[in-house]
Amino acid sequence: MTTDSLNAAPWRPADIPAGRLPDLLRAMPKAELHMHIEGSLEPELIFALAQRNGVQLPYASVEELRSAYAFTNLQSFLDIYYAGASVLLHEQDFYDMAWAYLQRAADDHIVHTEMFFDPQTHTARGVGIDVVIRGLHRACEDAGTQLGVSASLILCFLRHLSEEEAFETLEQALPHRDRFIGVGLDSSEVGHPPEKFARVFARCRELGLHRVAHAGEEGPPAYIWGALDALHAERIDHGVQAVHDADLMHRLAQDRVALTVCPLSNEKLCVFPDLADHNIQVLLDAGLAATVNSDDPAYFGGYLNTNFVRLFAAVPTLTAAHAYQLASNSIAASFAPEADRQRWEGQLRECFERFAAAA
């Protein structure tokens, strides 16, 4: 929330006591812009799908699988992430996975979500890209009619693979162009700079697809510059390493390039030693359009509301004004139609006014 909008608001941060913040964080309307749908596969669903599809898992039980979620870096997470995705074989599997997340999204008062999916993870196993997209898109449609959650899909390229393979994936997906709104870049960051995918992102830009990219999670600020200049990314996923480059911080603030920050993921993957060390307030106070997201919630300890509540508990200097700013940033940075964004922003104001009046 900017100073001007805060001054014009009928409530003040001091109107909402710190003790009410957890309830406010849970209740406020918000968008989620950085959530890998394959990363929402809970161990229970992994085992249920494995049994349904006759897939043998290298873990004896749900408890044994969950206990393996002790990661030292991004790659150690990716190894188990891809193993979990092996149970996804049929359209209904992808639907069930997305539907489970979307129900949680509704419970977390997420009004809009833009879900990442990794088709190469599945096509490499012989699963058709049409199977992946149809199942996920059907869940998105049902979320709108049954849950009141607006949901869209962003196709992500795996950056540890070649640009040629990314082009092949794009061509396979184009018959389903009306079922996804943009493209992203994820997987192992270090050693795979954004420039590697400049040509395929240029093609996506020609096609009118939105463009986002993971950069500055474990990689240096130079990767964020590359995502902006070589890929023409409209949002930066993570971006927390931007604080090490003053010129980059200025550009991100001036151009209002949103950062889709994932606090629990950053802690779990040792980007920050502790949640209390997270730099999201530094980003906000510098005028950057930071947002809060859950990344891979089944693996990193919580969905969106859990990220908000734990972050604010760990960083006590975060206030109701920061909460409003984070939620407002998420709505403004979404690729939803302007009319929808204005409606959700109005709902956000009403939520804060209601909490202030009840204090």
C-alpha positions as CSV (number, residue, x, y, z in Angstrom):
1,M,0.0,0.0,0.0
2,T,1.5,3.3,-1.0
3,T,1.8,6.3,1.4
4,D,-0.9,8.2,-0.6
5,S,-3.4,5.3,-0.7
6,L,-2.7,4.6,3.0
7,N,-3.5,8.2,3.9
8,A,-6.7,8.1,1.9
9,A,-7.9,4.9,3.4
10,P,-10.6,4.9,6.1
11,W,-8.5,2.7,8.3
12,R,-4.9,3.0,9.7
13,P,-2.5,0.1,10.4
14,A,-2.8,1.0,14.1
15,D,-6.5,0.3,13.9
16,I,-5.8,-3.4,13.5
17,P,-4.0,-4.8,16.6
18,A,-1.1,-7.2,16.0
19,G,-3.2,-9.9,17.7
20,R,-5.7,-9.7,14.9
21,L,-3.2,-10.0,12.2
22,P,-3.3,-13.8,11.8
23,D,-7.1,-13.7,11.3
24,L,-6.7,-10.8,8.8
25,L,-4.0,-12.6,6.8
26,R,-6.2,-15.7,6.5
27,A,-9.4,-13.7,5.6
28,M,-8.1,-11.1,3.1
29,P,-8.7,-11.7,-0.6
30,K,-5.5,-12.4,-2.4
31,A,-4.0,-13.9,-5.6
32,E,-1.4,-16.6,-5.8
33,L,1.0,-16.2,-8.7
34,H,3.8,-18.7,-8.0
35,M,2.6,-22.2,-7.3
36,H,3.8,-25.3,-9.1
37,I,0.8,-27.6,-9.4
38,E,3.0,-30.7,-9.3
39,G,4.4,-29.3,-6.1
40,S,1.0,-29.5,-4.5
41,L,0.9,-33.3,-4.6
42,E,0.5,-34.3,-1.0
43,P,2.0,-37.7,0.0
44,E,-1.5,-39.1,0.6
45,L,-2.5,-38.3,-3.0
46,I,0.8,-39.6,-4.3
47,F,0.2,-43.0,-2.7
48,A,-3.5,-43.0,-3.8
49,L,-2.6,-42.3,-7.4
50,A,0.3,-44.8,-7.3
51,Q,-2.2,-47.5,-6.2
52,R,-4.7,-46.5,-8.8
53,N,-2.1,-46.5,-11.6
54,G,0.0,-49.5,-10.5
55,V,3.1,-47.3,-9.9
56,Q,5.7,-48.7,-7.5
57,L,7.1,-46.0,-5.2
58,P,10.6,-46.2,-3.5
59,Y,8.9,-45.4,-0.2
60,A,7.0,-47.8,2.0
61,S,4.5,-45.4,3.5
62,V,3.2,-41.8,3.5
63,E,5.2,-41.2,6.6
64,E,8.5,-42.4,5.1
65,L,7.9,-40.2,2.0
66,R,7.1,-37.1,4.1
67,S,10.2,-37.7,6.2
68,A,12.3,-37.4,3.0
69,Y,11.3,-33.8,2.7
70,A,14.6,-32.6,4.2
71,F,16.2,-30.5,1.5
72,T,19.6,-28.8,1.5
73,N,19.2,-26.9,-1.8
74,L,17.0,-26.7,-4.9
75,Q,18.4,-29.7,-6.6
76,S,17.8,-32.0,-3.6
77,F,14.2,-30.9,-3.7
78,L,13.9,-31.4,-7.5
79,D,15.1,-35.0,-7.2
80,I,12.1,-36.0,-5.0
81,Y,9.7,-33.6,-6.8
82,Y,10.2,-35.5,-10.1
83,A,9.8,-38.9,-8.3
84,G,6.5,-37.8,-6.9
85,A,5.3,-36.7,-10.4
86,S,5.8,-40.2,-11.7
87,V,2.3,-41.2,-10.5
88,L,0.6,-38.8,-12.9
89,L,-0.4,-40.7,-16.0
90,H,-4.0,-40.0,-16.9
91,E,-6.2,-36.9,-17.4
92,Q,-8.1,-37.6,-14.3
93,D,-4.8,-37.7,-12.3
94,F,-4.0,-34.1,-13.3
95,Y,-7.6,-33.1,-12.6
96,D,-7.5,-34.6,-9.1
97,M,-4.2,-33.0,-8.3
98,A,-5.3,-29.5,-9.4
99,W,-8.7,-29.9,-7.8
100,A,-7.2,-30.7,-4.4
101,Y,-5.1,-27.5,-4.6
102,L,-8.0,-25.4,-5.8
103,Q,-10.1,-26.5,-2.9
104,R,-7.4,-25.3,-0.5
105,A,-7.1,-22.1,-2.5
106,A,-10.8,-21.4,-1.9
107,D,-10.3,-22.1,1.9
108,D,-7.4,-19.6,1.9
109,H,-9.5,-16.9,0.3
110,I,-7.5,-16.9,-2.9
111,V,-9.6,-15.2,-5.5
112,H,-7.3,-15.8,-8.4
113,T,-4.4,-18.3,-9.0
114,E,-2.1,-18.7,-11.9
115,M,-0.7,-22.2,-11.7
116,F,2.6,-23.3,-13.1
117,F,2.8,-26.7,-14.8
118,D,5.8,-28.6,-16.2
119,P,4.7,-30.6,-19.3
120,Q,8.3,-31.8,-20.0
121,T,8.2,-33.7,-16.7
122,H,5.3,-35.7,-18.1
123,T,6.0,-35.9,-21.8
124,A,9.4,-37.4,-21.0
125,R,7.5,-40.3,-19.4
126,G,5.3,-40.8,-22.4
127,V,2.3,-38.8,-21.1
128,G,0.8,-36.7,-23.9
129,I,0.8,-33.0,-23.4
130,D,-2.9,-33.0,-24.3
131,V,-3.6,-35.3,-21.3
132,V,-1.8,-32.9,-19.0
133,I,-3.4,-29.7,-20.2
134,R,-7.0,-31.1,-20.5
135,G,-7.0,-32.4,-16.9
136,L,-5.6,-29.2,-15.4
137,H,-7.8,-26.9,-17.5
138,R,-10.9,-28.8,-16.6
139,A,-10.1,-28.3,-12.9
140,C,-9.6,-24.6,-13.6
141,E,-13.0,-24.3,-15.2
142,D,-14.7,-26.2,-12.3
143,A,-13.0,-24.0,-9.8
144,G,-14.6,-20.9,-11.3
145,T,-18.1,-22.4,-11.3
146,Q,-18.0,-24.5,-8.1
147,L,-15.5,-22.7,-5.9
148,G,-15.6,-19.1,-7.1
149,V,-11.9,-19.2,-7.7
150,S,-10.5,-17.7,-10.9
151,A,-7.7,-20.1,-12.1
152,S,-5.3,-20.0,-15.1
153,L,-2.4,-22.0,-16.3
154,I,1.2,-21.0,-17.1
155,L,3.3,-23.5,-19.0
156,C,6.9,-23.7,-17.7
157,F,10.0,-24.8,-19.6
158,L,12.6,-26.8,-17.6
159,R,15.8,-24.7,-17.7
160,H,18.1,-27.7,-17.2
161,L,16.9,-29.0,-20.6
162,S,17.8,-27.3,-24.0
163,E,16.1,-24.5,-25.7
164,E,15.5,-26.8,-28.6
165,E,13.4,-29.0,-26.3
166,A,11.6,-26.0,-25.1
167,F,10.7,-25.1,-28.7
168,E,9.4,-28.6,-29.2
169,T,7.2,-28.4,-26.1
170,L,5.8,-25.1,-27.2
171,E,4.9,-26.5,-30.6
172,Q,3.2,-29.5,-28.9
173,A,1.2,-27.1,-26.7
174,L,0.0,-24.6,-29.3
175,P,-3.0,-26.7,-30.3
176,H,-4.2,-26.0,-26.7
177,R,-3.2,-22.3,-26.8
178,D,-6.6,-21.2,-25.5
179,R,-6.1,-23.2,-22.3
180,F,-2.9,-21.5,-21.0
181,I,-2.1,-17.8,-20.6
182,G,1.6,-17.7,-20.6
183,V,5.0,-19.4,-20.2
184,G,7.6,-19.5,-17.4
185,L,11.0,-20.9,-16.7
186,D,11.8,-23.1,-13.8
187,S,13.9,-26.0,-12.5
188,S,17.6,-25.8,-11.6
189,E,18.6,-22.2,-11.8
190,V,22.4,-22.2,-11.2
191,G,24.3,-22.7,-14.4
192,H,21.3,-22.1,-16.6
193,P,21.0,-18.3,-17.2
194,P,17.9,-16.9,-18.8
195,E,19.7,-16.0,-22.0
196,K,19.7,-19.7,-22.8
197,F,16.0,-19.4,-23.6
198,A,15.9,-15.9,-25.3
199,R,14.7,-17.2,-28.7
200,V,11.9,-19.3,-27.4
201,F,10.7,-16.5,-25.2
202,A,10.8,-14.2,-28.2
203,R,8.5,-16.6,-30.0
204,C,6.2,-16.7,-27.1
205,R,6.1,-12.9,-27.1
206,E,5.1,-12.9,-30.8
207,L,2.3,-15.3,-29.9
208,G,0.9,-12.9,-27.3
209,L,1.7,-15.2,-24.4
210,H,2.6,-13.7,-21.0
211,R,6.1,-14.3,-19.8
212,V,7.5,-14.9,-16.3
213,A,10.8,-16.5,-15.2
214,H,12.4,-17.8,-12.1
215,A,15.5,-15.7,-11.3
216,G,17.4,-14.6,-8.3
217,E,16.4,-17.4,-5.9
218,E,19.8,-19.2,-5.8
219,G,21.1,-17.4,-8.9
220,P,22.8,-14.0,-8.9
221,P,21.2,-10.6,-9.6
222,A,22.6,-11.0,-13.2
223,Y,20.0,-13.7,-13.8
224,I,17.2,-11.2,-12.9
225,W,18.7,-8.7,-15.4
226,G,18.8,-11.5,-18.0
227,A,15.1,-12.4,-17.3
228,L,14.1,-8.8,-17.8
229,D,16.3,-7.9,-20.8
230,A,16.7,-11.2,-22.7
231,L,13.3,-12.8,-21.9
232,H,11.2,-9.6,-21.5
233,A,9.7,-11.2,-18.4
234,E,6.7,-9.4,-17.0
235,R,7.2,-10.8,-13.5
236,I,10.2,-12.3,-11.7
237,D,9.6,-15.5,-9.7
238,H,11.5,-15.3,-6.4
239,G,13.9,-12.4,-7.1
240,V,15.1,-12.1,-3.5
241,Q,18.8,-11.8,-4.6
242,A,17.9,-8.4,-6.1
243,V,18.9,-6.7,-2.8
244,H,22.5,-7.2,-3.8
245,D,22.3,-4.8,-6.7
246,A,21.1,-1.2,-6.1
247,D,20.6,-0.4,-9.7
248,L,18.4,-3.5,-10.1
249,M,16.4,-2.6,-7.1
250,H,15.8,0.8,-8.6
251,R,14.7,-0.6,-11.9
252,L,12.3,-3.2,-10.3
253,A,10.7,-0.5,-8.2
254,Q,10.5,2.1,-11.0
255,D,9.0,-0.4,-13.5
256,R,6.7,-2.1,-10.9
257,V,8.0,-5.5,-11.9
258,A,6.4,-7.9,-9.4
259,L,8.4,-10.4,-7.5
260,T,6.6,-13.6,-6.6
261,V,8.4,-14.4,-3.3
262,C,7.9,-17.7,-1.6
263,P,8.9,-17.5,2.1
264,L,8.6,-21.0,3.3
265,S,10.3,-22.3,0.2
266,N,13.2,-19.9,0.7
267,E,13.6,-21.2,4.3
268,K,13.2,-24.9,3.3
269,L,15.8,-24.6,0.5
270,C,18.2,-22.7,2.8
271,V,18.0,-19.5,0.7
272,F,17.6,-17.9,4.2
273,P,18.8,-19.7,7.3
274,D,15.6,-18.8,9.1
275,L,12.3,-17.2,8.2
276,A,13.2,-14.3,10.6
277,D,16.1,-13.5,8.2
278,H,13.8,-13.1,5.2
279,N,14.2,-9.8,3.2
280,I,10.7,-9.3,2.1
281,Q,10.2,-6.2,4.2
282,V,13.4,-4.8,2.7
283,L,11.9,-5.3,-0.7
284,L,8.5,-3.8,0.2
285,D,10.1,-0.8,2.0
286,A,12.2,-0.1,-1.1
287,G,9.0,0.2,-3.2
288,L,9.2,-3.2,-4.9
289,A,5.9,-5.0,-5.8
290,A,6.7,-8.1,-3.8
291,T,4.0,-10.8,-3.3
292,V,3.7,-13.9,-1.1
293,N,3.2,-17.3,-2.6
294,S,3.6,-21.0,-1.7
295,D,5.8,-22.4,-4.5
296,D,5.6,-26.1,-3.8
297,P,3.3,-26.2,-0.8
298,A,3.2,-30.0,-0.3
299,Y,7.0,-30.1,0.0
300,F,7.7,-26.8,1.8
301,G,5.4,-26.9,4.7
302,G,2.3,-25.0,3.8
303,Y,-0.1,-23.3,1.5
304,L,-0.6,-19.6,1.0
305,N,-2.2,-18.7,4.3
306,T,0.4,-20.7,6.2
307,N,3.1,-18.7,4.4
308,F,1.5,-15.4,5.4
309,V,0.9,-16.3,9.0
310,R,4.4,-17.8,9.6
311,L,6.1,-15.0,7.8
312,F,4.4,-12.3,9.9
313,A,5.0,-14.2,13.1
314,A,8.7,-14.5,12.3
315,V,9.1,-10.9,11.2
316,P,7.2,-8.9,13.9
317,T,7.9,-5.5,12.2
318,L,5.5,-6.5,9.4
319,T,2.2,-4.7,9.9
320,A,-1.3,-4.6,8.6
321,A,-0.1,-2.0,6.0
322,H,2.4,-4.5,4.7
323,A,-0.3,-7.2,4.6
324,Y,-2.5,-4.9,2.5
325,Q,0.4,-4.0,0.2
326,L,1.3,-7.7,-0.4
327,A,-2.3,-8.7,-1.2
328,S,-2.9,-5.6,-3.3
329,N,0.4,-6.3,-5.2
330,S,-0.7,-9.8,-5.9
331,I,-4.0,-8.7,-7.5
332,A,-2.4,-5.9,-9.5
333,A,0.4,-8.2,-10.8
334,S,-2.0,-10.9,-12.0
335,F,-2.8,-11.4,-15.6
336,A,-6.5,-11.3,-14.9
337,P,-8.8,-8.9,-16.7
338,E,-8.8,-5.3,-15.3
339,A,-12.4,-5.5,-14.3
340,D,-11.7,-8.5,-12.1
341,R,-8.7,-6.9,-10.6
342,Q,-10.7,-3.8,-9.6
343,R,-13.4,-6.0,-8.1
344,W,-10.9,-8.0,-6.0
345,E,-9.2,-4.8,-4.9
346,G,-12.6,-3.5,-3.7
347,Q,-13.1,-6.7,-1.7
348,L,-9.7,-6.3,-0.2
349,R,-10.5,-2.8,1.0
350,E,-13.8,-3.9,2.4
351,C,-12.0,-6.7,4.3
352,F,-9.5,-4.3,6.0
353,E,-12.3,-1.8,6.8
354,R,-14.3,-4.6,8.4
355,F,-11.4,-5.6,10.6
356,A,-10.6,-2.0,11.5
357,A,-14.2,-1.3,12.5
358,A,-14.3,-4.5,14.7
359,A,-11.1,-3.6,16.5
